[in-house]
Amino acid sequence: MSDRRKRLHELLIALISKEQNFVLIEDSTDLTYGTSDEGNKNFSKVIEKNRKIIKKYQSLIRTAVTLDALMDSENEENYKIKK
């Protein structure tokens, strides 16, 4: 694993551990896929909930990438100063 990828992974794990209410994606295989309105409403709720969870995941990943880029720029600046 490359150093950058390892650093991104560590940043993401740190961000996840800071989350107090970290929710996993709900498994939708237990839902009934009948034609009833109730089944469709439940399935729609699960899809909407999972969509929100995925947006949260994406937000954490973007934050980790941004932090990594900031760390890189700081390291490059420090390297130039020390030269």
mmCIF file of the N, C-alpha and C atoms, coordinates in Angstrom:
data_MODEL
# 
_entry.id   MODEL 
# 
loop_
_atom_site.group_PDB 
_atom_site.id 
_atom_site.type_symbol 
_atom_site.label_atom_id 
_atom_site.label_alt_id 
_atom_site.label_comp_id 
_atom_site.label_asym_id 
_atom_site.label_entity_id 
_atom_site.label_seq_id 
_atom_site.pdbx_PDB_ins_code 
_atom_site.Cartn_x 
_atom_site.Cartn_y 
_atom_site.Cartn_z 
_atom_site.occupancy 
_atom_site.B_iso_or_equiv 
_atom_site.pdbx_formal_charge 
_atom_site.auth_seq_id 
_atom_site.auth_comp_id 
_atom_site.auth_asym_id 
_atom_site.auth_atom_id 
_atom_site.pdbx_PDB_model_num 
ATOM 1   N N  . MET A 1 1  ? 0.860   -1.169 0.000  1.00 0.00 ? 1  MET A N  1 
ATOM 2   C CA . MET A 1 1  ? 0.000   0.000  0.000  1.00 0.00 ? 1  MET A CA 1 
ATOM 3   C C  . MET A 1 1  ? 0.911   1.238  0.000  1.00 0.00 ? 1  MET A C  1 
ATOM 4   N N  . SER A 1 2  ? 0.597   2.199  -0.849 1.00 0.00 ? 2  SER A N  1 
ATOM 5   C CA . SER A 1 2  ? 1.405   3.404  -0.930 1.00 0.00 ? 2  SER A CA 1 
ATOM 6   C C  . SER A 1 2  ? 1.265   4.231  0.354  1.00 0.00 ? 2  SER A C  1 
ATOM 7   N N  . ASP A 1 3  ? 2.253   5.089  0.576  1.00 0.00 ? 3  ASP A N  1 
ATOM 8   C CA . ASP A 1 3  ? 2.223   5.926  1.778  1.00 0.00 ? 3  ASP A CA 1 
ATOM 9   C C  . ASP A 1 3  ? 0.999   6.829  1.800  1.00 0.00 ? 3  ASP A C  1 
ATOM 10  N N  . ARG A 1 4  ? 0.678   7.400  0.646  1.00 0.00 ? 4  ARG A N  1 
ATOM 11  C CA . ARG A 1 4  ? -0.479  8.307  0.590  1.00 0.00 ? 4  ARG A CA 1 
ATOM 12  C C  . ARG A 1 4  ? -1.779  7.559  0.883  1.00 0.00 ? 4  ARG A C  1 
ATOM 13  N N  . ARG A 1 5  ? -1.914  6.399  0.283  1.00 0.00 ? 5  ARG A N  1 
ATOM 14  C CA . ARG A 1 5  ? -3.131  5.615  0.490  1.00 0.00 ? 5  ARG A CA 1 
ATOM 15  C C  . ARG A 1 5  ? -3.251  5.193  1.954  1.00 0.00 ? 5  ARG A C  1 
ATOM 16  N N  . LYS A 1 6  ? -2.129  4.802  2.547  1.00 0.00 ? 6  LYS A N  1 
ATOM 17  C CA . LYS A 1 6  ? -2.132  4.409  3.958  1.00 0.00 ? 6  LYS A CA 1 
ATOM 18  C C  . LYS A 1 6  ? -2.512  5.600  4.838  1.00 0.00 ? 6  LYS A C  1 
ATOM 19  N N  . ARG A 1 7  ? -1.969  6.774  4.517  1.00 0.00 ? 7  ARG A N  1 
ATOM 20  C CA . ARG A 1 7  ? -2.287  7.978  5.285  1.00 0.00 ? 7  ARG A CA 1 
ATOM 21  C C  . ARG A 1 7  ? -3.766  8.333  5.144  1.00 0.00 ? 7  ARG A C  1 
ATOM 22  N N  . LEU A 1 8  ? -4.312  8.236  3.935  1.00 0.00 ? 8  LEU A N  1 
ATOM 23  C CA . LEU A 1 8  ? -5.747  8.492  3.724  1.00 0.00 ? 8  LEU A CA 1 
ATOM 24  C C  . LEU A 1 8  ? -6.595  7.520  4.545  1.00 0.00 ? 8  LEU A C  1 
ATOM 25  N N  . HIS A 1 9  ? -6.197  6.267  4.530  1.00 0.00 ? 9  HIS A N  1 
ATOM 26  C CA . HIS A 1 9  ? -6.924  5.244  5.286  1.00 0.00 ? 9  HIS A CA 1 
ATOM 27  C C  . HIS A 1 9  ? -6.902  5.580  6.778  1.00 0.00 ? 9  HIS A C  1 
ATOM 28  N N  . GLU A 1 10 ? -5.746  5.958  7.287  1.00 0.00 ? 10 GLU A N  1 
ATOM 29  C CA . GLU A 1 10 ? -5.627  6.302  8.709  1.00 0.00 ? 10 GLU A CA 1 
ATOM 30  C C  . GLU A 1 10 ? -6.453  7.541  9.053  1.00 0.00 ? 10 GLU A C  1 
ATOM 31  N N  . LEU A 1 11 ? -6.448  8.533  8.166  1.00 0.00 ? 11 LEU A N  1 
ATOM 32  C CA . LEU A 1 11 ? -7.262  9.730  8.392  1.00 0.00 ? 11 LEU A CA 1 
ATOM 33  C C  . LEU A 1 11 ? -8.749  9.379  8.421  1.00 0.00 ? 11 LEU A C  1 
ATOM 34  N N  . LEU A 1 12 ? -9.172  8.545  7.492  1.00 0.00 ? 12 LEU A N  1 
ATOM 35  C CA . LEU A 1 12 ? -10.585 8.158  7.426  1.00 0.00 ? 12 LEU A CA 1 
ATOM 36  C C  . LEU A 1 12 ? -10.994 7.381  8.679  1.00 0.00 ? 12 LEU A C  1 
ATOM 37  N N  . ILE A 1 13 ? -10.159 6.476  9.123  1.00 0.00 ? 13 ILE A N  1 
ATOM 38  C CA . ILE A 1 13 ? -10.459 5.719  10.341 1.00 0.00 ? 13 ILE A CA 1 
ATOM 39  C C  . ILE A 1 13 ? -10.552 6.669  11.539 1.00 0.00 ? 13 ILE A C  1 
ATOM 40  N N  . ALA A 1 14 ? -9.657  7.651  11.606 1.00 0.00 ? 14 ALA A N  1 
ATOM 41  C CA . ALA A 1 14 ? -9.699  8.624  12.707 1.00 0.00 ? 14 ALA A CA 1 
ATOM 42  C C  . ALA A 1 14 ? -10.986 9.439  12.661 1.00 0.00 ? 14 ALA A C  1 
ATOM 43  N N  . LEU A 1 15 ? -11.399 9.846  11.458 1.00 0.00 ? 15 LEU A N  1 
ATOM 44  C CA . LEU A 1 15 ? -12.642 10.616 11.327 1.00 0.00 ? 15 LEU A CA 1 
ATOM 45  C C  . LEU A 1 15 ? -13.857 9.777  11.718 1.00 0.00 ? 15 LEU A C  1 
ATOM 46  N N  . ILE A 1 16 ? -13.856 8.529  11.312 1.00 0.00 ? 16 ILE A N  1 
ATOM 47  C CA . ILE A 1 16 ? -14.971 7.638  11.656 1.00 0.00 ? 16 ILE A CA 1 
ATOM 48  C C  . ILE A 1 16 ? -15.033 7.437  13.171 1.00 0.00 ? 16 ILE A C  1 
ATOM 49  N N  . SER A 1 17 ? -13.870 7.281  13.794 1.00 0.00 ? 17 SER A N  1 
ATOM 50  C CA . SER A 1 17 ? -13.873 7.059  15.245 1.00 0.00 ? 17 SER A CA 1 
ATOM 51  C C  . SER A 1 17 ? -14.350 8.286  16.011 1.00 0.00 ? 17 SER A C  1 
ATOM 52  N N  . LYS A 1 18 ? -14.239 9.473  15.402 1.00 0.00 ? 18 LYS A N  1 
ATOM 53  C CA . LYS A 1 18 ? -14.725 10.702 16.044 1.00 0.00 ? 18 LYS A CA 1 
ATOM 54  C C  . LYS A 1 18 ? -16.250 10.831 15.944 1.00 0.00 ? 18 LYS A C  1 
ATOM 55  N N  . GLU A 1 19 ? -16.854 10.120 15.016 1.00 0.00 ? 19 GLU A N  1 
ATOM 56  C CA . GLU A 1 19 ? -18.301 10.178 14.835 1.00 0.00 ? 19 GLU A CA 1 
ATOM 57  C C  . GLU A 1 19 ? -18.990 9.479  16.003 1.00 0.00 ? 19 GLU A C  1 
ATOM 58  N N  . GLN A 1 20 ? -19.912 10.170 16.635 1.00 0.00 ? 20 GLN A N  1 
ATOM 59  C CA . GLN A 1 20 ? -20.618 9.573  17.766 1.00 0.00 ? 20 GLN A CA 1 
ATOM 60  C C  . GLN A 1 20 ? -21.731 8.628  17.304 1.00 0.00 ? 20 GLN A C  1 
ATOM 61  N N  . ASN A 1 21 ? -22.401 8.987  16.256 1.00 0.00 ? 21 ASN A N  1 
ATOM 62  C CA . ASN A 1 21 ? -23.526 8.172  15.771 1.00 0.00 ? 21 ASN A CA 1 
ATOM 63  C C  . ASN A 1 21 ? -23.226 7.627  14.382 1.00 0.00 ? 21 ASN A C  1 
ATOM 64  N N  . PHE A 1 22 ? -22.152 6.877  14.260 1.00 0.00 ? 22 PHE A N  1 
ATOM 65  C CA . PHE A 1 22 ? -21.804 6.318  12.954 1.00 0.00 ? 22 PHE A CA 1 
ATOM 66  C C  . PHE A 1 22 ? -22.743 5.162  12.651 1.00 0.00 ? 22 PHE A C  1 
ATOM 67  N N  . VAL A 1 23 ? -23.457 5.262  11.547 1.00 0.00 ? 23 VAL A N  1 
ATOM 68  C CA . VAL A 1 23 ? -24.481 4.284  11.190 1.00 0.00 ? 23 VAL A CA 1 
ATOM 69  C C  . VAL A 1 23 ? -24.028 3.516  9.956  1.00 0.00 ? 23 VAL A C  1 
ATOM 70  N N  . LEU A 1 24 ? -24.238 2.218  9.979  1.00 0.00 ? 24 LEU A N  1 
ATOM 71  C CA . LEU A 1 24 ? -23.917 1.392  8.820  1.00 0.00 ? 24 LEU A CA 1 
ATOM 72  C C  . LEU A 1 24 ? -25.123 1.315  7.889  1.00 0.00 ? 24 LEU A C  1 
ATOM 73  N N  . ILE A 1 25 ? -24.864 1.000  6.652  1.00 0.00 ? 25 ILE A N  1 
ATOM 74  C CA . ILE A 1 25 ? -25.937 0.856  5.662  1.00 0.00 ? 25 ILE A CA 1 
ATOM 75  C C  . ILE A 1 25 ? -26.801 -0.332 6.048  1.00 0.00 ? 25 ILE A C  1 
ATOM 76  N N  . GLU A 1 26 ? -28.107 -0.126 5.964  1.00 0.00 ? 26 GLU A N  1 
ATOM 77  C CA . GLU A 1 26 ? -29.060 -1.163 6.347  1.00 0.00 ? 26 GLU A CA 1 
ATOM 78  C C  . GLU A 1 26 ? -29.192 -2.194 5.238  1.00 0.00 ? 26 GLU A C  1 
ATOM 79  N N  . ASP A 1 27 ? -29.228 -3.440 5.625  1.00 0.00 ? 27 ASP A N  1 
ATOM 80  C CA . ASP A 1 27 ? -29.397 -4.531 4.673  1.00 0.00 ? 27 ASP A CA 1 
ATOM 81  C C  . ASP A 1 27 ? -30.860 -4.593 4.245  1.00 0.00 ? 27 ASP A C  1 
ATOM 82  N N  . SER A 1 28 ? -31.096 -4.554 2.963  1.00 0.00 ? 28 SER A N  1 
ATOM 83  C CA . SER A 1 28 ? -32.474 -4.528 2.462  1.00 0.00 ? 28 SER A CA 1 
ATOM 84  C C  . SER A 1 28 ? -32.961 -5.903 2.024  1.00 0.00 ? 28 SER A C  1 
ATOM 85  N N  . THR A 1 29 ? -32.176 -6.961 2.245  1.00 0.00 ? 29 THR A N  1 
ATOM 86  C CA . THR A 1 29 ? -32.602 -8.288 1.802  1.00 0.00 ? 29 THR A CA 1 
ATOM 87  C C  . THR A 1 29 ? -33.733 -8.849 2.649  1.00 0.00 ? 29 THR A C  1 
ATOM 88  N N  . ASP A 1 30 ? -33.915 -8.329 3.860  1.00 0.00 ? 30 ASP A N  1 
ATOM 89  C CA . ASP A 1 30 ? -34.973 -8.828 4.732  1.00 0.00 ? 30 ASP A CA 1 
ATOM 90  C C  . ASP A 1 30 ? -36.342 -8.251 4.396  1.00 0.00 ? 30 ASP A C  1 
ATOM 91  N N  . LEU A 1 31 ? -36.374 -7.223 3.587  1.00 0.00 ? 31 LEU A N  1 
ATOM 92  C CA . LEU A 1 31 ? -37.649 -6.591 3.256  1.00 0.00 ? 31 LEU A CA 1 
ATOM 93  C C  . LEU A 1 31 ? -38.407 -7.425 2.236  1.00 0.00 ? 31 LEU A C  1 
ATOM 94  N N  . THR A 1 32 ? -39.708 -7.403 2.345  1.00 0.00 ? 32 THR A N  1 
ATOM 95  C CA . THR A 1 32 ? -40.522 -8.118 1.369  1.00 0.00 ? 32 THR A CA 1 
ATOM 96  C C  . THR A 1 32 ? -40.691 -7.233 0.138  1.00 0.00 ? 32 THR A C  1 
ATOM 97  N N  . TYR A 1 33 ? -40.603 -7.838 -0.993 1.00 0.00 ? 33 TYR A N  1 
ATOM 98  C CA . TYR A 1 33 ? -40.691 -7.093 -2.246 1.00 0.00 ? 33 TYR A CA 1 
ATOM 99  C C  . TYR A 1 33 ? -42.043 -7.309 -2.913 1.00 0.00 ? 33 TYR A C  1 
ATOM 100 N N  . GLY A 1 34 ? -43.066 -7.395 -2.111 1.00 0.00 ? 34 GLY A N  1 
ATOM 101 C CA . GLY A 1 34 ? -44.400 -7.591 -2.653 1.00 0.00 ? 34 GLY A CA 1 
ATOM 102 C C  . GLY A 1 34 ? -44.910 -6.335 -3.336 1.00 0.00 ? 34 GLY A C  1 
ATOM 103 N N  . THR A 1 35 ? -46.091 -6.440 -3.850 1.00 0.00 ? 35 THR A N  1 
ATOM 104 C CA . THR A 1 35 ? -46.684 -5.299 -4.533 1.00 0.00 ? 35 THR A CA 1 
ATOM 105 C C  . THR A 1 35 ? -47.494 -4.436 -3.581 1.00 0.00 ? 35 THR A C  1 
ATOM 106 N N  . SER A 1 36 ? -47.466 -4.780 -2.306 1.00 0.00 ? 36 SER A N  1 
ATOM 107 C CA . SER A 1 36 ? -48.253 -4.002 -1.349 1.00 0.00 ? 36 SER A CA 1 
ATOM 108 C C  . SER A 1 36 ? -47.632 -2.622 -1.160 1.00 0.00 ? 36 SER A C  1 
ATOM 109 N N  . ASP A 1 37 ? -48.479 -1.661 -0.861 1.00 0.00 ? 37 ASP A N  1 
ATOM 110 C CA . ASP A 1 37 ? -48.011 -0.298 -0.626 1.00 0.00 ? 37 ASP A CA 1 
ATOM 111 C C  . ASP A 1 37 ? -47.104 -0.231 0.603  1.00 0.00 ? 37 ASP A C  1 
ATOM 112 N N  . GLU A 1 38 ? -47.432 -1.032 1.625  1.00 0.00 ? 38 GLU A N  1 
ATOM 113 C CA . GLU A 1 38 ? -46.623 -1.034 2.856  1.00 0.00 ? 38 GLU A CA 1 
ATOM 114 C C  . GLU A 1 38 ? -45.208 -1.520 2.569  1.00 0.00 ? 38 GLU A C  1 
ATOM 115 N N  . GLY A 1 39 ? -45.071 -2.571 1.777  1.00 0.00 ? 39 GLY A N  1 
ATOM 116 C CA . GLY A 1 39 ? -43.746 -3.079 1.413  1.00 0.00 ? 39 GLY A CA 1 
ATOM 117 C C  . GLY A 1 39 ? -42.948 -2.053 0.631  1.00 0.00 ? 39 GLY A C  1 
ATOM 118 N N  . ASN A 1 40 ? -43.619 -1.363 -0.279 1.00 0.00 ? 40 ASN A N  1 
ATOM 119 C CA . ASN A 1 40 ? -42.949 -0.328 -1.069 1.00 0.00 ? 40 ASN A CA 1 
ATOM 120 C C  . ASN A 1 40 ? -42.517 0.846  -0.205 1.00 0.00 ? 40 ASN A C  1 
ATOM 121 N N  . LYS A 1 41 ? -43.345 1.231  0.771  1.00 0.00 ? 41 LYS A N  1 
ATOM 122 C CA . LYS A 1 41 ? -42.996 2.335  1.667  1.00 0.00 ? 41 LYS A CA 1 
ATOM 123 C C  . LYS A 1 41 ? -41.774 1.975  2.505  1.00 0.00 ? 41 LYS A C  1 
ATOM 124 N N  . ASN A 1 42 ? -41.758 0.735  3.029  1.00 0.00 ? 42 ASN A N  1 
ATOM 125 C CA . ASN A 1 42 ? -40.612 0.301  3.831  1.00 0.00 ? 42 ASN A CA 1 
ATOM 126 C C  . ASN A 1 42 ? -39.335 0.289  2.987  1.00 0.00 ? 42 ASN A C  1 
ATOM 127 N N  . PHE A 1 43 ? -39.444 -0.225 1.777  1.00 0.00 ? 43 PHE A N  1 
ATOM 128 C CA . PHE A 1 43 ? -38.288 -0.277 0.885  1.00 0.00 ? 43 PHE A CA 1 
ATOM 129 C C  . PHE A 1 43 ? -37.814 1.133  0.546  1.00 0.00 ? 43 PHE A C  1 
ATOM 130 N N  . SER A 1 44 ? -38.742 2.036  0.312  1.00 0.00 ? 44 SER A N  1 
ATOM 131 C CA . SER A 1 44 ? -38.396 3.433  0.019  1.00 0.00 ? 44 SER A CA 1 
ATOM 132 C C  . SER A 1 44 ? -37.696 4.087  1.200  1.00 0.00 ? 44 SER A C  1 
ATOM 133 N N  . LYS A 1 45 ? -38.158 3.783  2.407  1.00 0.00 ? 45 LYS A N  1 
ATOM 134 C CA . LYS A 1 45 ? -37.528 4.350  3.604  1.00 0.00 ? 45 LYS A CA 1 
ATOM 135 C C  . LYS A 1 45 ? -36.093 3.856  3.749  1.00 0.00 ? 45 LYS A C  1 
ATOM 136 N N  . VAL A 1 46 ? -35.881 2.570  3.486  1.00 0.00 ? 46 VAL A N  1 
ATOM 137 C CA . VAL A 1 46 ? -34.537 2.001  3.593  1.00 0.00 ? 46 VAL A CA 1 
ATOM 138 C C  . VAL A 1 46 ? -33.622 2.632  2.554  1.00 0.00 ? 46 VAL A C  1 
ATOM 139 N N  . ILE A 1 47 ? -34.118 2.791  1.347  1.00 0.00 ? 47 ILE A N  1 
ATOM 140 C CA . ILE A 1 47 ? -33.305 3.403  0.286  1.00 0.00 ? 47 ILE A CA 1 
ATOM 141 C C  . ILE A 1 47 ? -32.954 4.833  0.655  1.00 0.00 ? 47 ILE A C  1 
ATOM 142 N N  . GLU A 1 48 ? -33.901 5.594  1.136  1.00 0.00 ? 48 GLU A N  1 
ATOM 143 C CA . GLU A 1 48 ? -33.646 6.989  1.515  1.00 0.00 ? 48 GLU A CA 1 
ATOM 144 C C  . GLU A 1 48 ? -32.664 7.069  2.682  1.00 0.00 ? 48 GLU A C  1 
ATOM 145 N N  . LYS A 1 49 ? -32.824 6.201  3.662  1.00 0.00 ? 49 LYS A N  1 
ATOM 146 C CA . LYS A 1 49 ? -31.902 6.175  4.799  1.00 0.00 ? 49 LYS A CA 1 
ATOM 147 C C  . LYS A 1 49 ? -30.490 5.831  4.330  1.00 0.00 ? 49 LYS A C  1 
ATOM 148 N N  . ASN A 1 50 ? -30.366 4.829  3.475  1.00 0.00 ? 50 ASN A N  1 
ATOM 149 C CA . ASN A 1 50 ? -29.059 4.439  2.959  1.00 0.00 ? 50 ASN A CA 1 
ATOM 150 C C  . ASN A 1 50 ? -28.430 5.538  2.112  1.00 0.00 ? 50 ASN A C  1 
ATOM 151 N N  . ARG A 1 51 ? -29.240 6.276  1.380  1.00 0.00 ? 51 ARG A N  1 
ATOM 152 C CA . ARG A 1 51 ? -28.736 7.395  0.583  1.00 0.00 ? 51 ARG A CA 1 
ATOM 153 C C  . ARG A 1 51 ? -28.115 8.463  1.487  1.00 0.00 ? 51 ARG A C  1 
ATOM 154 N N  . LYS A 1 52 ? -28.766 8.746  2.609  1.00 0.00 ? 52 LYS A N  1 
ATOM 155 C CA . LYS A 1 52 ? -28.231 9.723  3.569  1.00 0.00 ? 52 LYS A CA 1 
ATOM 156 C C  . LYS A 1 52 ? -26.930 9.215  4.191  1.00 0.00 ? 52 LYS A C  1 
ATOM 157 N N  . ILE A 1 53 ? -26.891 7.927  4.504  1.00 0.00 ? 53 ILE A N  1 
ATOM 158 C CA . ILE A 1 53 ? -25.684 7.342  5.089  1.00 0.00 ? 53 ILE A CA 1 
ATOM 159 C C  . ILE A 1 53 ? -24.522 7.426  4.096  1.00 0.00 ? 53 ILE A C  1 
ATOM 160 N N  . ILE A 1 54 ? -24.781 7.134  2.833  1.00 0.00 ? 54 ILE A N  1 
ATOM 161 C CA . ILE A 1 54 ? -23.733 7.192  1.808  1.00 0.00 ? 54 ILE A CA 1 
ATOM 162 C C  . ILE A 1 54 ? -23.227 8.617  1.650  1.00 0.00 ? 54 ILE A C  1 
ATOM 163 N N  . LYS A 1 55 ? -24.112 9.598  1.708  1.00 0.00 ? 55 LYS A N  1 
ATOM 164 C CA . LYS A 1 55 ? -23.672 10.999 1.641  1.00 0.00 ? 55 LYS A CA 1 
ATOM 165 C C  . LYS A 1 55 ? -22.757 11.328 2.805  1.00 0.00 ? 55 LYS A C  1 
ATOM 166 N N  . LYS A 1 56 ? -23.051 10.796 3.977  1.00 0.00 ? 56 LYS A N  1 
ATOM 167 C CA . LYS A 1 56 ? -22.191 11.012 5.144  1.00 0.00 ? 56 LYS A CA 1 
ATOM 168 C C  . LYS A 1 56 ? -20.832 10.358 4.923  1.00 0.00 ? 56 LYS A C  1 
ATOM 169 N N  . TYR A 1 57 ? -20.813 9.133  4.396  1.00 0.00 ? 57 TYR A N  1 
ATOM 170 C CA . TYR A 1 57 ? -19.558 8.451  4.073  1.00 0.00 ? 57 TYR A CA 1 
ATOM 171 C C  . TYR A 1 57 ? -18.736 9.294  3.103  1.00 0.00 ? 57 TYR A C  1 
ATOM 172 N N  . GLN A 1 58 ? -19.390 9.784  2.052  1.00 0.00 ? 58 GLN A N  1 
ATOM 173 C CA . GLN A 1 58 ? -18.691 10.597 1.052  1.00 0.00 ? 58 GLN A CA 1 
ATOM 174 C C  . GLN A 1 58 ? -18.117 11.860 1.678  1.00 0.00 ? 58 GLN A C  1 
ATOM 175 N N  . SER A 1 59 ? -18.850 12.449 2.588  1.00 0.00 ? 59 SER A N  1 
ATOM 176 C CA . SER A 1 59 ? -18.374 13.645 3.282  1.00 0.00 ? 59 SER A CA 1 
ATOM 177 C C  . SER A 1 59 ? -17.115 13.335 4.090  1.00 0.00 ? 59 SER A C  1 
ATOM 178 N N  . LEU A 1 60 ? -17.106 12.213 4.779  1.00 0.00 ? 60 LEU A N  1 
ATOM 179 C CA . LEU A 1 60 ? -15.928 11.821 5.549  1.00 0.00 ? 60 LEU A CA 1 
ATOM 180 C C  . LEU A 1 60 ? -14.726 11.570 4.631  1.00 0.00 ? 60 LEU A C  1 
ATOM 181 N N  . ILE A 1 61 ? -14.962 10.957 3.499  1.00 0.00 ? 61 ILE A N  1 
ATOM 182 C CA . ILE A 1 61 ? -13.874 10.688 2.552  1.00 0.00 ? 61 ILE A CA 1 
ATOM 183 C C  . ILE A 1 61 ? -13.324 11.992 1.994  1.00 0.00 ? 61 ILE A C  1 
ATOM 184 N N  . ARG A 1 62 ? -14.203 12.921 1.623  1.00 0.00 ? 62 ARG A N  1 
ATOM 185 C CA . ARG A 1 62 ? -13.741 14.223 1.117  1.00 0.00 ? 62 ARG A CA 1 
ATOM 186 C C  . ARG A 1 62 ? -12.931 14.961 2.177  1.00 0.00 ? 62 ARG A C  1 
ATOM 187 N N  . THR A 1 63 ? -13.362 14.860 3.428  1.00 0.00 ? 63 THR A N  1 
ATOM 188 C CA . THR A 1 63 ? -12.625 15.504 4.510  1.00 0.00 ? 63 THR A CA 1 
ATOM 189 C C  . THR A 1 63 ? -11.241 14.885 4.662  1.00 0.00 ? 63 THR A C  1 
ATOM 190 N N  . ALA A 1 64 ? -11.154 13.566 4.584  1.00 0.00 ? 64 ALA A N  1 
ATOM 191 C CA . ALA A 1 64 ? -9.858  12.890 4.688  1.00 0.00 ? 64 ALA A CA 1 
ATOM 192 C C  . ALA A 1 64 ? -8.938  13.293 3.544  1.00 0.00 ? 64 ALA A C  1 
ATOM 193 N N  . VAL A 1 65 ? -9.467  13.381 2.335  1.00 0.00 ? 65 VAL A N  1 
ATOM 194 C CA . VAL A 1 65 ? -8.657  13.777 1.173  1.00 0.00 ? 65 VAL A CA 1 
ATOM 195 C C  . VAL A 1 65 ? -8.180  15.222 1.335  1.00 0.00 ? 65 VAL A C  1 
ATOM 196 N N  . THR A 1 66 ? -9.048  16.090 1.815  1.00 0.00 ? 66 THR A N  1 
ATOM 197 C CA . THR A 1 66 ? -8.675  17.493 2.030  1.00 0.00 ? 66 THR A CA 1 
ATOM 198 C C  . THR A 1 66 ? -7.583  17.604 3.093  1.00 0.00 ? 66 THR A C  1 
ATOM 199 N N  . LEU A 1 67 ? -7.745  16.892 4.195  1.00 0.00 ? 67 LEU A N  1 
ATOM 200 C CA . LEU A 1 67 ? -6.723  16.914 5.242  1.00 0.00 ? 67 LEU A CA 1 
ATOM 201 C C  . LEU A 1 67 ? -5.390  16.385 4.720  1.00 0.00 ? 67 LEU A C  1 
ATOM 202 N N  . ASP A 1 68 ? -5.441  15.332 3.925  1.00 0.00 ? 68 ASP A N  1 
ATOM 203 C CA . ASP A 1 68 ? -4.224  14.770 3.344  1.00 0.00 ? 68 ASP A CA 1 
ATOM 204 C C  . ASP A 1 68 ? -3.533  15.793 2.447  1.00 0.00 ? 68 ASP A C  1 
ATOM 205 N N  . ALA A 1 69 ? -4.305  16.497 1.624  1.00 0.00 ? 69 ALA A N  1 
ATOM 206 C CA . ALA A 1 69 ? -3.734  17.521 0.737  1.00 0.00 ? 69 ALA A CA 1 
ATOM 207 C C  . ALA A 1 69 ? -3.111  18.658 1.543  1.00 0.00 ? 69 ALA A C  1 
ATOM 208 N N  . LEU A 1 70 ? -3.767  19.054 2.623  1.00 0.00 ? 70 LEU A N  1 
ATOM 209 C CA . LEU A 1 70 ? -3.214  20.097 3.490  1.00 0.00 ? 70 LEU A CA 1 
ATOM 210 C C  . LEU A 1 70 ? -1.907  19.643 4.127  1.00 0.00 ? 70 LEU A C  1 
ATOM 211 N N  . MET A 1 71 ? -1.874  18.392 4.549  1.00 0.00 ? 71 MET A N  1 
ATOM 212 C CA . MET A 1 71 ? -0.652  17.856 5.145  1.00 0.00 ? 71 MET A CA 1 
ATOM 213 C C  . MET A 1 71 ? 0.477   17.825 4.117  1.00 0.00 ? 71 MET A C  1 
ATOM 214 N N  . ASP A 1 72 ? 0.164   17.445 2.888  1.00 0.00 ? 72 ASP A N  1 
ATOM 215 C CA . ASP A 1 72 ? 1.159   17.438 1.814  1.00 0.00 ? 72 ASP A CA 1 
ATOM 216 C C  . ASP A 1 72 ? 1.698   18.838 1.553  1.00 0.00 ? 72 ASP A C  1 
ATOM 217 N N  . SER A 1 73 ? 0.813   19.819 1.489  1.00 0.00 ? 73 SER A N  1 
ATOM 218 C CA . SER A 1 73 ? 1.263   21.184 1.204  1.00 0.00 ? 73 SER A CA 1 
ATOM 219 C C  . SER A 1 73 ? 2.117   21.718 2.351  1.00 0.00 ? 73 SER A C  1 
ATOM 220 N N  . GLU A 1 74 ? 1.767   21.378 3.585  1.00 0.00 ? 74 GLU A N  1 
ATOM 221 C CA . GLU A 1 74 ? 2.572   21.790 4.737  1.00 0.00 ? 74 GLU A CA 1 
ATOM 222 C C  . GLU A 1 74 ? 3.956   21.145 4.671  1.00 0.00 ? 74 GLU A C  1 
ATOM 223 N N  . ASN A 1 75 ? 4.005   19.876 4.329  1.00 0.00 ? 75 ASN A N  1 
ATOM 224 C CA . ASN A 1 75 ? 5.289   19.173 4.240  1.00 0.00 ? 75 ASN A CA 1 
ATOM 225 C C  . ASN A 1 75 ? 6.164   19.756 3.141  1.00 0.00 ? 75 ASN A C  1 
ATOM 226 N N  . GLU A 1 76 ? 5.561   20.092 2.005  1.00 0.00 ? 76 GLU A N  1 
ATOM 227 C CA . GLU A 1 76 ? 6.318   20.692 0.903  1.00 0.00 ? 76 GLU A CA 1 
ATOM 228 C C  . GLU A 1 76 ? 6.854   22.066 1.305  1.00 0.00 ? 76 GLU A C  1 
ATOM 229 N N  . GLU A 1 77 ? 6.048   22.856 1.983  1.00 0.00 ? 77 GLU A N  1 
ATOM 230 C CA . GLU A 1 77 ? 6.492   24.189 2.431  1.00 0.00 ? 77 GLU A CA 1 
ATOM 231 C C  . GLU A 1 77 ? 7.634   24.053 3.433  1.00 0.00 ? 77 GLU A C  1 
ATOM 232 N N  . ASN A 1 78 ? 7.509   23.119 4.365  1.00 0.00 ? 78 ASN A N  1 
ATOM 233 C CA . ASN A 1 78 ? 8.567   22.927 5.345  1.00 0.00 ? 78 ASN A CA 1 
ATOM 234 C C  . ASN A 1 78 ? 9.849   22.440 4.680  1.00 0.00 ? 78 ASN A C  1 
ATOM 235 N N  . TYR A 1 79 ? 9.716   21.602 3.669  1.00 0.00 ? 79 TYR A N  1 
ATOM 236 C CA . TYR A 1 79 ? 10.887  21.100 2.943  1.00 0.00 ? 79 TYR A CA 1 
ATOM 237 C C  . TYR A 1 79 ? 11.596  22.243 2.230  1.00 0.00 ? 79 TYR A C  1 
ATOM 238 N N  . LYS A 1 80 ? 10.825  23.150 1.619  1.00 0.00 ? 80 LYS A N  1 
ATOM 239 C CA . LYS A 1 80 ? 11.410  24.297 0.909  1.00 0.00 ? 80 LYS A CA 1 
ATOM 240 C C  . LYS A 1 80 ? 12.103  25.248 1.887  1.00 0.00 ? 80 LYS A C  1 
ATOM 241 N N  . ILE A 1 81 ? 11.545  25.444 3.043  1.00 0.00 ? 81 ILE A N  1 
ATOM 242 C CA . ILE A 1 81 ? 12.111  26.349 4.036  1.00 0.00 ? 81 ILE A CA 1 
ATOM 243 C C  . ILE A 1 81 ? 13.437  25.795 4.560  1.00 0.00 ? 81 ILE A C  1 
ATOM 244 N N  . LYS A 1 82 ? 13.500  24.498 4.781  1.00 0.00 ? 82 LYS A N  1 
ATOM 245 C CA . LYS A 1 82 ? 14.699  23.878 5.339  1.00 0.00 ? 82 LYS A CA 1 
ATOM 246 C C  . LYS A 1 82 ? 15.845  23.819 4.335  1.00 0.00 ? 82 LYS A C  1 
ATOM 247 N N  . LYS A 1 83 ? 15.575  23.885 3.044  1.00 0.00 ? 83 LYS A N  1 
ATOM 248 C CA . LYS A 1 83 ? 16.614  23.802 2.017  1.00 0.00 ? 83 LYS A CA 1 
ATOM 249 C C  . LYS A 1 83 ? 17.523  24.951 2.038  1.00 0.00 ? 83 LYS A C  1 
# 
